[in-house]
């Protein structure tokens, strides 16, 4: 067999392997549509008002001061999310790396470490230059929260420094 005849089956195998592998959820048309739906939420948001929340299981109160939502993509299992950060000033100055996904009517921010409490993330909606959000609880952590308990915040677009 000549070299060309040996390469043809190998090339065919490589082509089929590439065609059969799972596609990257952060590329292609679905990712472009998700990026477009997320666009209104992208930016730095300064919290101008936030509820305080005290749970019996937690001693520290947290003060969220800024929400930063970017469009850098990160693959999580078979989904694509965007990169972001939550910036706190209390109980200590801390920045948490988070992921998020935006839909036309709302966005969800994920990535709270379990040691910070029973939080599943944030649910946010946008109205003009305001971002309104609420803390979401993670029921899998077996923390009892009475119905209706929430911690809400309002944030305004941060001006470039």
Secondary structure, 3 states (H helix, E strand, C coil): CCHHHHHHHHHHHHHHHHHHCCCCCCCCHHHHHHHHHHHHHCEEEEEEEECCCCCCCCCCCCEEEEEEEEEEEEEECCEEEEEEEEEEEECCCEEEEEEEEECCCCEEEECCCHHHCCEEEEEEEEECCEEEEEEEECHHHCCCCCCCCCCEEEEEECCCC
